[in-house]
Amino acid sequence: MKNRAFFSTLLLVLLVIVMTYPFIWLKLSYEPLSGVLKAFPQWDRGLSFFRGLFPLLAGGVVVYFLIYFFKRNSFTQRKLVSINHFYRMIRKNNFYAISLFFCLATVSWIAGPKVLNVFIMVGIYMILALGLNVTIGMTGLLVLGYAGFFSLGGYVFAILQQFIPGFTWWMAIPVACGIGAMVGWLVGLPCLRLRGDYLAIVTLGFAESFRELVRNLPSITGGDIGISIHSSSKVGKMLGLGVISSVYLWVLIALFFTVMVLHRLYYSPFGRAWTAIRENEIAAEATGVPVVKMKLIAFSLSAAFAALAGVLYTVHTGFLNPESSAFEISVLILAMVILGGLGSIPGALLGSFLLYYIPTVLRDYIPAIAEYRLLLFGMIMVVMMLVRPQGLLGSKDRV
């Protein structure tokens, strides 16, 4: 059923393109003297036509989801289907996932640069929260220096594009993810026998050490001043969009890829092994789970996703400095995972959205309160631990 819906949607899109090809994708030119009729492709005209249809189609998709949100017997009770149910609906049917991606992609055509900037940063922090959720939420390993891996990915891209002519951002993604996974493996090796606060201190030490390293290598990293990205290494325009809209689309694609990979891993033997380690490491090892191997894989995978987010962040800002591995960023990402719910993929997405978007709105409209955002984060975490320790979208059996 899922494959049928997917291929039906794909067939419908191809049919629309084929039927409209002679009318909006081609320009006909007739020369009366020679009697020759010529056809020239006009890609911009076709893209402009479909770009005008995007808001209408997106509105239809939104209305469809709103209707689905309400149960048949809930119009009188006014009950909304839970977000977890919505997530299960998407992951069980490719049609809903494609529709959601299409709906989010239309933002790049209808939103302004200010809104797109916020959404790009929200998407980057969502990738970071999902990556940290692998170690903390799924495996139970407290990592307090996650910003170090995030900064590592950005510096790998920034340094390579300086010394290798023509080195673009998409070339940097596999290199940065590979180096990030290798460093995560090396950081995880001395942490195999550590738990709780001791593990957190080691990972925090890695982030602070990396921060001091890049500060003391001014000839390579730019030191405290930072390092800039060449225009040739940044994201170019695509589909008739501007640069910032193209960056938003690539961040959205990376986010969907991250969710897809982690979802498959979570319901695979890897995910069950991580869950067993989190619940009881001794019992997991006694039942045959390779604890050492699973921990190192969790560290490597988490660091790889942080490096991916680091490359996207550097592409978006065009600049990187040692503050990208600051302790405050690690705490912010940790708060996102805890607020959303440990071990929950939709929880990590919701927590990162709330903890980045709300302070942004406060900074724009109530700047006096925005100065105390760290205090607000602390108060929210205390209330969450008292009222709902499993997080907003976490289940009680995963506390």
C-alpha positions in Angstrom: 0.0 0.0 0.0 2.8 2.4 0.9 4.7 1.7 -2.3 1.5 2.1 -4.4 0.8 5.6 -2.9 4.4 6.6 -3.5 4.5 5.5 -7.1 1.0 7.0 -7.8 2.2 10.3 -6.5 5.4 10.1 -8.6 3.4 9.1 -11.7 1.1 12.0 -11.2 3.9 14.5 -11.0 5.6 13.2 -14.1 2.2 13.2 -15.9 1.7 16.9 -15.1 5.2 17.8 -16.3 4.7 15.9 -19.6 1.3 17.4 -20.3 2.4 21.0 -19.6 5.8 20.6 -21.4 4.6 22.0 -24.8 2.8 24.9 -23.2 4.9 26.4 -20.4 8.3 24.8 -20.8 8.8 25.7 -24.5 8.7 28.9 -26.4 7.6 28.7 -30.0 9.2 31.0 -32.6 7.8 31.2 -36.1 9.7 32.9 -39.0 7.3 34.0 -41.7 9.9 34.4 -44.4 11.4 30.9 -44.1 8.3 29.3 -42.8 10.3 27.5 -40.1 8.8 26.9 -36.6 11.4 26.7 -33.9 11.0 25.7 -30.2 13.3 26.9 -27.4 13.2 25.5 -23.9 12.3 28.1 -21.3 13.0 26.6 -17.9 12.5 29.8 -15.9 9.0 30.2 -17.3 8.0 26.7 -16.3 9.5 27.1 -12.8 7.7 30.4 -12.4 4.4 28.7 -13.3 4.7 26.0 -10.8 6.1 28.4 -8.2 2.8 30.3 -8.5 0.9 27.0 -7.9 2.9 26.1 -4.7 0.9 28.3 -2.2 -2.4 26.8 -3.6 -1.2 23.2 -3.4 0.4 23.8 0.0 -2.9 25.2 1.3 -4.7 22.0 0.1 -2.1 19.8 1.8 -2.5 21.8 5.1 -6.3 21.5 4.9 -6.0 17.8 4.3 -3.8 17.3 7.4 -6.1 19.4 9.5 -9.0 17.2 8.5 -7.0 14.1 9.3 -6.0 15.5 12.7 -9.5 15.3 13.9 -10.9 11.9 14.6 -14.3 11.1 13.2 -15.9 11.1 16.7 -13.8 14.1 17.9 -15.6 16.9 16.1 -17.9 17.2 19.1 -15.3 16.5 21.7 -12.7 18.9 20.1 -9.8 16.5 20.6 -6.7 16.7 18.5 -4.7 13.7 17.5 -1.4 13.7 19.4 1.8 14.6 17.7 3.2 11.1 18.3 0.2 9.8 16.4 1.0 12.2 13.6 4.6 11.1 13.5 3.5 7.4 13.3 1.2 8.3 10.5 4.0 9.9 8.5 6.6 7.2 9.1 4.0 4.5 8.0 3.1 6.0 4.7 5.4 7.6 2.2 2.6 9.7 0.7 2.2 11.6 4.0 6.0 12.1 4.3 6.2 13.4 0.8 3.3 15.7 1.4 4.8 17.1 4.6 8.2 17.7 2.8 6.4 19.4 -0.1 4.5 21.6 2.4 7.6 22.6 4.2 9.5 23.2 1.0 7.0 25.8 -0.2 8.2 28.0 2.6 11.3 28.8 0.5 9.0 30.3 -2.2 6.6 32.3 0.0 8.7 33.4 3.1 11.0 36.3 3.4 14.7 36.3 4.2 14.1 36.9 7.9 11.8 34.0 8.3 14.0 31.7 6.3 17.0 32.6 8.4 15.1 31.5 11.5 13.9 28.3 9.9 17.4 27.4 8.7 18.8 27.7 12.2 15.8 25.7 13.6 16.6 23.0 11.1 20.3 22.9 12.0 19.5 22.7 15.7 17.0 19.9 15.0 19.8 17.9 13.4 22.0 18.6 16.4 19.2 17.5 18.8 18.6 14.3 16.9 22.3 13.5 16.9 22.7 14.1 20.6 19.5 12.0 21.2 21.4 9.0 19.9 23.9 9.1 22.8 21.8 10.5 25.6 18.2 9.4 24.8 18.8 6.1 23.1 22.1 4.8 24.7 22.0 6.7 28.0 25.5 8.3 27.6 25.6 11.8 29.1 27.5 14.0 26.6 28.1 17.6 27.7 30.5 18.7 25.0 28.5 18.1 21.9 29.2 21.5 20.5 32.8 20.4 20.0 31.7 17.9 17.3 29.5 20.6 15.8 32.4 23.1 15.6 34.7 20.3 14.2 32.5 19.8 11.2 32.4 23.5 10.4 36.2 23.9 10.8 36.9 20.9 8.5 34.9 22.6 5.8 36.3 26.0 6.4 40.0 24.9 6.4 39.7 22.6 3.4 38.0 25.3 1.3 40.9 27.6 2.0 43.7 25.2 0.9 41.9 23.3 -1.9 40.7 25.4 -4.8 37.1 24.5 -5.9 36.3 22.7 -2.7 32.5 23.1 -2.3 30.2 22.6 0.6 28.7 19.3 -0.8 32.2 17.9 -1.1 32.8 18.8 2.6 29.8 16.9 3.9 31.1 13.3 3.5 34.6 14.4 4.6 33.4 16.3 7.7 31.0 13.5 8.6 33.8 10.9 8.3 36.2 12.9 10.3 33.5 13.6 12.9 32.7 9.9 13.2 36.4 9.0 13.6 36.9 11.7 16.3 33.7 10.5 18.0 35.1 6.9 18.0 38.4 8.2 19.5 36.6 10.3 22.2 34.4 7.3 23.0 37.3 4.9 23.6 38.5 6.4 27.0 34.8 6.8 28.0 33.8 3.1 27.8 34.2 2.6 31.6 32.8 6.0 32.6 29.2 6.8 33.4 27.2 9.8 34.5 29.1 12.9 35.6 32.5 11.5 34.8 31.5 10.8 31.2 30.0 14.3 30.9 33.3 15.9 32.2 35.4 14.0 29.6 33.2 15.1 26.7 33.1 18.7 28.1 36.9 18.6 28.2 37.0 17.6 24.6 34.9 20.5 23.5 36.9 23.0 25.6 40.2 21.5 24.3 39.1 21.8 20.7 38.0 25.4 21.3 41.5 26.3 22.7 43.2 24.5 19.9 41.5 26.5 17.1 42.1 29.7 19.1 45.8 29.0 19.2 46.2 28.2 15.5 45.7 31.6 13.9 47.6 30.7 10.7 45.1 27.9 9.9 41.9 28.6 11.8 42.1 32.4 12.0 42.3 32.3 15.8 39.8 34.4 17.8 39.0 36.4 14.7 37.5 33.3 12.9 37.6 32.1 9.3 35.5 33.1 6.3 34.1 31.0 3.5 34.8 31.8 -0.1 31.8 32.6 -2.2 32.6 29.8 -4.7 32.3 27.2 -1.8 28.8 28.3 -0.7 25.4 27.1 -1.9 24.4 28.4 -5.3 21.0 29.3 -6.6 18.7 26.5 -7.7 15.1 26.2 -9.1 15.0 29.9 -9.7 15.4 30.7 -6.0 17.7 32.9 -4.1 20.7 31.8 -2.1 19.0 31.8 1.3 16.0 29.9 -0.1 18.3 27.3 -1.6 20.1 26.9 1.7 16.8 26.3 3.4 15.9 23.6 0.9 19.2 21.8 1.5 18.8 22.0 5.3 15.3 20.6 4.9 16.7 17.7 2.8 19.4 17.0 5.4 16.9 17.1 8.2 14.6 14.6 6.5 17.6 12.4 5.8 18.6 12.5 9.4 15.1 11.6 10.6 14.9 8.7 8.1 18.2 7.2 9.2 17.6 7.5 12.9 14.1 6.1 12.5 15.4 3.1 10.7 18.2 2.6 13.3 15.8 3.1 16.3 13.6 0.2 15.2 16.6 -2.0 14.1 18.7 -4.3 16.2 21.1 -1.4 16.8 18.3 0.6 18.4 17.2 -2.3 20.6 20.8 -2.8 21.7 21.2 0.9 22.6 17.9 0.8 24.6 19.1 -2.3 26.5 22.4 -0.6 27.3 20.5 2.5 28.6 18.1 0.5 30.8 20.7 -1.9 32.3 24.2 -2.1 30.9 25.2 -5.2 33.0 22.0 -7.1 32.0 22.6 -6.2 28.3 26.1 -7.5 28.3 25.0 -10.7 30.1 22.4 -11.3 27.3 25.0 -11.0 24.6 24.8 -7.3 23.5 28.3 -6.1 22.4 28.3 -3.1 24.8 31.7 -1.7 23.8 30.9 -1.8 20.1 27.4 -0.3 20.5 28.7 2.6 22.6 31.4 3.4 20.0 28.9 3.3 17.2 26.6 5.6 19.1 29.4 8.1 19.7 30.5 7.9 16.1 27.0 8.3 14.6 26.2 11.2 17.0 29.4 13.0 16.1 28.8 12.5 12.4 25.4 14.2 12.5 26.9 17.1 14.6 29.6 17.5 11.9 26.9 17.6 9.2 25.1 20.4 11.1 28.4 22.2 11.4 28.9 22.2 7.7 25.4 23.5 7.1 25.8 26.2 9.7 29.1 27.4 8.2 27.6 27.4 4.7 24.7 29.5 6.0 26.6 32.1 8.0 29.7 32.1 5.8 31.8 32.5 8.9 33.0 30.4 11.8 34.9 31.3 15.0 35.8 29.4 18.3 32.5 30.5 19.9 30.7 27.8 17.9 32.0 25.2 20.4 31.0 27.2 23.5 29.6 25.5 26.5 26.3 27.4 26.2 25.6 25.8 22.9 26.1 22.3 24.3 23.8 23.1 27.2 21.2 24.5 24.8 21.2 21.3 22.6 21.0 19.2 25.8 18.0 21.2 27.0 16.3 20.6 23.6 16.6 16.9 24.0 15.4 16.8 27.6 12.5 19.1 26.9 11.3 17.1 24.0 11.8 13.7 25.6 14.8 11.4 25.9 14.8 8.8 23.1 12.0 10.4 21.2 12.6 11.5 17.6 9.5 13.8 17.4 10.4 15.0 20.9 13.9 16.1 19.8 12.3 18.0 16.9 9.7 19.7 19.1 12.2 20.6 21.8 14.7 22.2 19.3 11.9 24.2 17.7 10.6 25.6 21.0 14.0 26.4 22.5 15.2 28.2 19.4 12.1 29.8 18.0 10.7 31.2 21.3 13.9 33.1 22.3 14.1 34.5 18.7 10.5 35.8 19.0 11.3 37.3 22.5 14.5 38.9 21.1 12.5 40.6 18.4 9.4 41.7 20.3 10.4 41.6 24.1 14.2 42.2 24.2 14.2 42.8 27.9 13.0 39.3 28.6 15.4 37.8 26.0 18.4 38.8 28.1 17.3 36.3 30.7 16.8 33.4 28.3 19.3 31.1 30.1 17.5 31.7 33.4 14.2 30.8 31.6 15.8 27.6 30.3 16.8 26.7 33.8 13.3 27.3 35.2 11.8 25.3 32.3 14.1 22.3 33.0 13.3 22.4 36.7 9.6 22.4 36.1 9.9 19.6 33.5 11.8 17.4 35.9 9.0 17.9 38.5 5.9 17.8 36.4 6.9 15.6 33.4 10.3 14.0 33.7 9.9 12.0 30.5 9.7 15.2 28.4 6.9 16.7 26.3 6.7 13.7 23.9 8.5 11.1 25.8 6.8 8.0 27.2 6.7 7.2 30.9 8.4 3.8 30.3 11.5 5.7 29.0 12.3 7.8 32.0 
